[in-house]
């Protein structure tokens, strides 16, 4: 009986959030090593299906960096990075597209195993419009999103869970690879999303990376650059927190950096009073 009452209490705690977020858009960026771990992936996608059944409108933007790197190594194709971005020539781009298409199909299939419809968006669908990304070095076929097919995506958000591959096409019809964090931030901003959720493999932003008790649960925009200067935020966390900050600056209500390795972390962060990760607010 006590166990049943505890479960009922959890549902009651979630109720105000379910009401508040009804029909609201959540853009969820999902990639990295946690995409390749079957146990973690199945738990994450089950949570996202739950969001849809709860009346929320999730949009998934996925990455695939580790899968791409592994495939490039197997094909003896050298790859370089500049400020966290993969320098992409034509051979690399072909591998990138192949791996991203495979992951997109896998995510959509596993979502649909929960009786929720998924809508795949690949490069060929021309959802994302891009320009070649400018940097201090030539990045090759790396683009930045400048526009998207809003009508098509807004329709898909209502009817399905969109699963978006981070590749786009320029006005000249050329294909480009896109940083998935940047694509997620752009779409969250333009869709007036309630939340941008960046799933990762660490608990969130911690003052001491070896001490989970040092987790910073809430960060406002004015603190971010100081945290980077102090190297509390470093390496791969920098583009994530900057994407989160850009989204919040552009009108997204909140951004969250969530450890996907924790079972049902997404639900715990969104539907409980305490939360378990780091949120970024204005």
PyMOL commands that set and color helices and strands:
alter all, ss='L'
color gray80, all
select helices_A, chain A and resi 2-20+33-36+38-53+65-74+90-112+123-125+150-159+180-190+212-214+221-229+236-249+265-271
alter helices_A, ss='H'
color red, helices_A
select strands_A, chain A and resi 25-30+57-62+81-82+85-86+118-121+128-132+142-148+161-165+167-169+175-178+195-200+218-220+254-259+278-281
alter strands_A, ss='S'
color yellow, strands_A
deselect
rebuild
show_as cartoon
